[in-house]
Amino acid sequence: MTRPFDICVRGAGIVGRAMALQLAAKRLRVALVDATPDPTPGHSDVRAYALSPASRALLDSLRCWPDAACATPVKAMEVMGDDSGLLHFEAAGQGVAALNWMVDVPALESRLAQAVEFQGLIERVDAPRPAPLTVVCEGRASASRAGWGLVYDHKPYGQHALATRVRSALPHGEVARQWFNREGAATEVLALLPLDGPLGSECAVVWSLSPQRAQALRDMGAADFDAALNTASHGTLGALECTAERQTWPLQFAVAEHWSGAMPSSEGAPGSAWVLAGDAAHTVHPLAGQGLNLGLGDVAALARALDERAYWRPLSDARVLRAYERERKTAAALVGNTTDALQRLFDHPHPAVAQARNWGLRGFDRSAGLKHWVTRQAMGLS
């Protein structure tokens, strides 16, 4: 007789697959609802994520860390304000090999998918299956969350992100660079993030812009786009040449009101429960590169909570799930509110505010103790 499922994970993106693998490692039988569409022919995925040492430790434990060519260490980070403000972070100052790693999304997804196929306690299914606990990892547009009428409080930023890849005339030197530039009355945030290994000259681009300018940059000719990018990066890496298609999406700060609860009677047996994880529970502005790190933190926290529960508590125990919810809401609020405050601070057009924020950047850069603490928080090493 087939053993019943202990967990149903809805969503087979990076967080969903990592969740399934981590729970299966705790000897739980997992149904993974995988409705991931096949890639569109001719469509390349230009996304890359900045993954913290804590996220790397989780993926290493799952044997899913990509090869070195697809995971470039970031040895330093430079943040340039819009009026000579400057922040500089170095891995050596933190006593670590890297502040984080820039990881190719397709390579990471491939490793996770392969691991799922070889894990005997995971069964890929095309629709939800009954289980004591359902974990929703369906992303920001979660159908389950919407279908259950859960409130997803979101604040649109009135910005879009533009992502692509570029080749630079000069090597990136394993340094992540970010600029806050004024464009008329708005602030644009441009990040050039190192790829292609330590000696590479390829960078991932994440550019936060007004929707109108994002669309214009996405659709303009290659030479004009390269010129705009060179201007925004102040020629730091020499001439830049776009090497991939340009993709855009709207930005928002969002958090679900409730992250756990009893399963609706129409979808589960009495006593079963659900929890949210990843972007189904929270989304943040990309300027700090913490979105996926938060999602993988959810994976580690839920697996730990279930593994450490008293033996007599079921997987659906409300007390256990509420403890997970409190822990991860606190983490998401710290990251989300910090990045939200930074985005709104730099988006303020008043000259006095601009002067104050750049003075603050310079002061923060000189405050060794505070900068050390903030850096350790961002790396997940606090």
C-alpha positions as CSV (number, residue, x, y, z in Angstrom):
1,M,0.0,0.0,0.0
2,T,1.4,3.4,-1.0
3,R,2.3,5.6,2.0
4,P,0.0,8.7,2.2
5,F,1.5,12.2,1.5
6,D,2.7,14.1,4.6
7,I,3.1,17.4,2.7
8,C,1.7,18.9,-0.4
9,V,3.9,21.7,-1.9
10,R,2.1,23.8,-4.4
11,G,4.5,25.5,-6.8
12,A,7.7,24.1,-8.3
13,G,9.8,27.2,-8.7
14,I,13.1,27.6,-6.8
15,V,11.5,28.0,-3.4
16,G,8.9,25.2,-4.0
17,R,11.5,22.6,-5.2
18,A,13.9,23.6,-2.3
19,M,11.0,23.2,0.1
20,A,10.1,19.8,-1.2
21,L,13.7,18.6,-1.0
22,Q,14.3,20.0,2.5
23,L,11.1,18.4,3.8
24,A,11.9,15.1,2.1
25,A,15.3,15.1,3.8
26,K,13.4,15.0,7.1
27,R,11.8,11.7,5.9
28,L,8.5,13.3,5.0
29,R,6.6,12.1,1.8
30,V,6.0,15.1,-0.4
31,A,3.6,15.8,-3.3
32,L,5.1,18.5,-5.5
33,V,2.5,20.2,-7.7
34,D,4.5,21.1,-10.8
35,A,2.6,23.1,-13.3
36,T,5.8,24.9,-14.6
37,P,5.3,25.7,-18.3
38,D,7.9,24.6,-20.8
39,P,10.3,27.5,-21.8
40,T,9.1,29.5,-24.7
41,P,11.2,28.6,-27.8
42,G,13.8,31.4,-28.4
43,H,13.2,32.9,-25.0
44,S,16.2,33.2,-22.7
45,D,16.0,33.7,-19.0
46,V,18.2,36.6,-18.1
47,R,17.6,36.5,-14.3
48,A,20.3,36.1,-11.8
49,Y,20.0,36.1,-8.0
50,A,22.3,37.4,-5.3
51,L,22.4,34.5,-2.8
52,S,23.7,34.9,0.7
53,P,26.0,32.6,2.6
54,A,23.0,31.3,4.5
55,S,21.2,30.5,1.2
56,R,24.3,28.8,-0.1
57,A,24.5,26.7,3.0
58,L,20.9,25.5,2.5
59,L,21.5,24.7,-1.2
60,D,24.8,23.0,-0.4
61,S,23.0,20.8,2.1
62,L,20.6,19.8,-0.7
63,R,23.5,19.2,-3.1
64,C,22.0,21.8,-5.4
65,W,24.7,24.5,-5.6
66,P,25.5,25.3,-9.2
67,D,28.9,24.8,-10.8
68,A,31.5,27.6,-10.3
69,A,30.9,29.0,-13.8
70,C,27.3,29.7,-12.8
71,A,27.9,31.1,-9.3
72,T,30.2,34.1,-9.2
73,P,31.4,35.3,-5.8
74,V,30.9,38.9,-4.9
75,K,34.1,40.0,-3.1
76,A,33.0,43.7,-2.8
77,M,30.0,46.0,-3.2
78,E,29.9,49.7,-4.1
79,V,26.8,51.8,-3.7
80,M,26.9,55.3,-5.3
81,G,24.4,57.9,-4.2
82,D,23.1,60.6,-6.5
83,D,25.4,63.3,-5.0
84,S,28.8,61.9,-4.2
85,G,27.4,59.6,-1.5
86,L,29.3,56.3,-1.4
87,L,29.1,53.0,0.5
88,H,31.8,50.3,0.2
89,F,31.6,46.7,1.5
90,E,34.3,44.1,1.4
91,A,34.2,40.3,2.1
92,A,37.6,40.4,3.6
93,G,36.4,42.9,6.3
94,Q,33.8,40.4,7.3
95,G,36.2,37.4,7.4
96,V,34.3,35.5,4.7
97,A,35.1,34.3,1.2
98,A,32.3,36.3,-0.4
99,L,29.5,38.8,0.6
100,N,27.2,36.7,-1.7
101,W,27.2,34.9,-5.0
102,M,25.5,35.9,-8.2
103,V,23.8,32.7,-9.4
104,D,22.3,32.0,-12.9
105,V,18.6,31.2,-12.5
106,P,18.5,28.5,-15.2
107,A,21.5,26.7,-13.7
108,L,20.0,26.7,-10.2
109,E,16.6,25.6,-11.5
110,S,18.2,22.7,-13.4
111,R,20.1,21.5,-10.3
112,L,16.9,21.6,-8.2
113,A,14.9,19.8,-10.9
114,Q,17.5,17.0,-11.1
115,A,17.5,16.6,-7.4
116,V,13.7,16.3,-7.2
117,E,13.8,13.5,-9.8
118,F,16.3,11.5,-7.7
119,Q,14.5,12.0,-4.4
120,G,12.3,9.0,-3.8
121,L,10.1,10.7,-1.2
122,I,9.0,13.4,-3.7
123,E,6.3,12.7,-6.3
124,R,5.6,15.3,-8.9
125,V,1.9,15.7,-9.5
126,D,-0.2,17.9,-11.8
127,A,-2.8,18.9,-9.2
128,P,-3.0,19.3,-5.4
129,R,-3.1,16.1,-3.3
130,P,-4.7,15.7,0.2
131,A,-2.1,16.0,3.0
132,P,-2.0,17.1,6.6
133,L,-0.1,20.2,5.6
134,T,-0.1,22.2,2.3
135,V,2.8,24.6,1.7
136,V,2.0,27.3,-0.9
137,C,5.0,28.4,-2.9
138,E,3.2,29.7,-6.0
139,G,4.8,33.1,-6.2
140,R,3.4,36.6,-6.0
141,A,0.4,35.7,-8.2
142,S,-0.5,32.6,-6.1
143,A,-3.8,31.1,-7.2
144,S,-4.3,29.3,-4.0
145,R,-3.9,32.4,-1.9
146,A,-6.3,34.3,-4.1
147,G,-8.8,31.4,-4.2
148,W,-8.9,31.2,-0.4
149,G,-9.6,35.0,-0.2
150,L,-6.4,35.8,1.8
151,V,-5.4,39.4,1.9
152,Y,-2.2,40.2,0.1
153,D,-1.5,43.8,1.1
154,H,0.6,45.4,-1.7
155,K,2.0,48.8,-2.4
156,P,3.0,49.3,-6.1
157,Y,6.1,51.4,-6.4
158,G,5.2,53.0,-9.7
159,Q,8.4,51.4,-11.0
160,H,9.3,48.6,-13.3
161,A,12.5,46.5,-13.2
162,L,14.4,46.0,-16.4
163,A,16.7,43.0,-16.5
164,T,19.3,41.9,-19.1
165,R,22.9,40.9,-19.5
166,V,25.9,43.0,-20.7
167,R,29.5,42.5,-21.6
168,S,31.9,45.2,-20.3
169,A,35.1,46.4,-21.7
170,L,36.8,46.0,-18.3
171,P,36.6,43.0,-16.0
172,H,34.1,43.3,-13.2
173,G,36.6,42.3,-10.6
174,E,34.0,40.4,-8.6
175,V,32.5,43.7,-7.5
176,A,28.7,44.4,-7.5
177,R,28.0,48.0,-8.3
178,Q,24.8,50.0,-7.7
179,W,23.9,53.6,-8.7
180,F,21.1,55.9,-7.6
181,N,20.7,58.3,-10.5
182,R,18.3,61.2,-10.8
183,E,16.3,61.2,-14.1
184,G,14.2,64.3,-14.1
185,A,12.0,64.2,-10.9
186,A,12.6,60.4,-10.4
187,T,15.4,58.3,-9.1
188,E,16.6,55.3,-11.1
189,V,18.5,52.4,-9.4
190,L,20.9,50.6,-11.6
191,A,22.8,47.5,-10.5
192,L,25.6,45.8,-12.4
193,L,26.2,42.4,-10.9
194,P,29.2,40.2,-11.7
195,L,28.7,36.9,-13.7
196,D,30.9,34.4,-15.6
197,G,33.4,33.7,-12.8
198,P,36.1,35.7,-11.1
199,L,37.8,36.9,-14.3
200,G,34.6,37.6,-16.2
201,S,33.4,40.7,-17.9
202,E,29.7,39.7,-18.1
203,C,27.2,41.4,-15.7
204,A,23.6,41.0,-14.9
205,V,21.6,44.2,-15.1
206,V,18.7,45.1,-12.8
207,W,17.5,48.6,-13.5
208,S,14.5,50.1,-11.5
209,L,12.7,52.8,-13.6
210,S,9.5,54.5,-14.2
211,P,7.1,52.3,-16.3
212,Q,7.3,54.6,-19.3
213,R,11.1,54.8,-19.3
214,A,11.4,51.0,-18.7
215,Q,9.3,50.4,-21.8
216,A,11.2,52.9,-23.9
217,L,14.6,51.3,-22.9
218,R,13.2,47.8,-23.5
219,D,12.1,48.7,-27.0
220,M,14.9,51.0,-28.2
221,G,17.6,50.0,-30.6
222,A,20.7,48.2,-29.3
223,A,23.1,51.2,-29.9
224,D,20.8,53.6,-28.1
225,F,20.3,51.2,-25.2
226,D,24.0,50.7,-24.8
227,A,24.6,54.4,-24.8
228,A,21.9,54.9,-22.1
229,L,23.4,52.2,-19.9
230,N,26.9,53.6,-20.3
231,T,25.7,57.0,-19.1
232,A,23.9,55.5,-16.1
233,S,26.9,53.5,-15.1
234,H,29.2,56.5,-15.4
235,G,31.7,54.5,-17.6
236,T,32.9,52.6,-14.5
237,L,33.4,49.4,-16.5
238,G,34.1,51.0,-19.8
239,A,31.8,50.5,-22.8
240,L,28.9,48.1,-22.1
241,E,27.3,46.0,-24.8
242,C,23.9,44.3,-24.2
243,T,24.1,40.6,-25.0
244,A,20.6,39.3,-24.2
245,E,17.0,40.2,-24.5
246,R,15.5,42.8,-22.1
247,Q,12.7,41.9,-19.8
248,T,10.5,44.1,-17.6
249,W,8.1,43.6,-14.7
250,P,6.3,45.9,-12.1
251,L,7.8,46.3,-8.6
252,Q,5.9,46.2,-5.4
253,F,6.2,45.8,-1.6
254,A,3.7,43.1,-0.5
255,V,3.0,40.9,2.5
256,A,0.1,38.5,3.1
257,E,-1.9,39.2,6.2
258,H,-2.0,35.6,7.3
259,W,0.7,33.0,6.5
260,S,-1.0,29.9,8.1
261,G,-4.4,28.5,8.8
262,A,-6.8,25.6,8.6
263,M,-7.4,24.2,5.2
264,P,-10.8,25.0,3.7
265,S,-13.2,22.1,4.1
266,S,-13.7,21.9,0.3
267,E,-10.0,21.2,-0.3
268,G,-8.7,19.2,2.7
269,A,-9.6,16.8,5.4
270,P,-10.6,18.0,8.9
271,G,-7.5,19.0,10.8
272,S,-5.3,19.7,7.8
273,A,-3.6,23.1,7.4
274,W,-1.7,25.4,5.1
275,V,1.2,27.8,5.2
276,L,2.6,30.3,2.7
277,A,6.3,30.6,1.8
278,G,8.4,32.7,-0.7
279,D,6.8,35.3,-2.9
280,A,3.3,33.9,-2.1
281,A,3.9,35.4,1.4
282,H,6.1,38.5,0.6
283,T,7.7,40.5,-2.1
284,V,10.3,43.3,-1.6
285,H,12.1,45.9,-3.8
286,P,15.1,44.3,-5.6
287,L,17.5,47.1,-4.6
288,A,19.0,45.0,-1.7
289,G,18.8,41.7,-3.6
290,Q,17.1,39.9,-0.7
291,G,13.9,38.4,-2.3
292,L,15.1,34.8,-2.9
293,N,17.1,34.9,0.3
294,L,13.9,35.5,2.2
295,G,12.2,32.7,0.4
296,L,15.0,30.2,1.1
297,G,14.9,31.4,4.7
298,D,11.3,30.4,4.8
299,V,12.3,26.9,3.6
300,A,14.9,26.5,6.4
301,A,12.6,27.9,9.1
302,L,9.6,25.7,8.2
303,A,11.7,22.5,8.0
304,R,13.3,23.3,11.3
305,A,9.9,24.1,13.0
306,L,8.4,20.8,11.8
307,D,11.5,18.8,12.7
308,E,11.8,20.2,16.2
309,R,8.1,20.0,17.1
310,A,7.1,17.7,20.0
311,Y,6.5,14.2,18.7
312,W,2.8,14.3,19.6
313,R,2.1,17.4,17.6
314,P,0.8,16.8,14.1
315,L,2.3,18.5,11.0
316,S,-0.8,20.7,10.9
317,D,-0.4,21.9,14.5
318,A,-1.5,25.5,14.7
319,R,1.0,26.4,17.4
320,V,4.0,25.2,15.4
321,L,2.8,26.9,12.2
322,R,2.1,30.2,14.0
323,A,5.6,30.1,15.4
324,Y,7.0,29.7,11.9
325,E,4.7,32.6,10.7
326,R,5.9,34.9,13.5
327,E,9.6,34.2,12.8
328,R,9.3,34.8,9.1
329,K,7.1,37.8,9.3
330,T,9.7,39.5,11.5
331,A,12.4,38.7,9.0
332,A,10.4,39.8,6.0
333,A,9.3,43.0,7.8
334,L,13.0,43.9,8.6
335,V,14.1,43.5,5.0
336,G,10.9,44.8,3.4
337,N,10.6,47.9,5.5
338,T,14.3,48.7,5.2
339,T,14.4,48.5,1.4
340,D,11.0,50.3,1.2
341,A,12.4,53.2,3.3
342,L,15.6,53.3,1.2
343,Q,13.6,53.4,-2.1
344,R,11.3,56.1,-0.9
345,L,14.2,58.1,0.6
346,F,16.1,58.1,-2.7
347,D,13.0,58.8,-4.7
348,H,12.3,62.0,-2.8
349,P,13.1,65.0,-5.1
350,H,13.8,67.7,-2.6
351,P,17.4,69.0,-2.7
352,A,17.6,69.1,1.1
353,V,16.6,65.4,1.3
354,A,19.2,64.6,-1.4
355,Q,21.9,66.3,0.6
356,A,20.9,64.6,3.9
357,R,20.7,61.1,2.4
358,N,24.1,61.4,0.7
359,W,25.6,62.7,4.0
360,G,24.0,59.7,5.7
361,L,25.6,57.3,3.2
362,R,29.1,58.8,3.8
363,G,28.5,58.7,7.6
364,F,27.3,55.1,7.5
365,D,30.3,54.1,5.4
366,R,32.6,55.4,8.2
367,S,30.7,53.7,11.0
368,A,32.6,50.4,11.1
369,G,30.5,48.8,13.9
370,L,27.1,49.6,12.4
371,K,28.2,48.7,8.9
372,H,29.6,45.4,10.1
373,W,26.3,44.5,11.9
374,V,24.1,45.4,8.8
375,T,26.4,43.5,6.5
376,R,26.2,40.3,8.7
377,Q,22.4,40.7,8.8
378,A,22.2,40.9,5.0
379,M,24.5,37.8,4.7
380,G,22.2,35.8,7.0
381,L,25.1,35.4,9.5
382,S,23.7,37.3,12.5
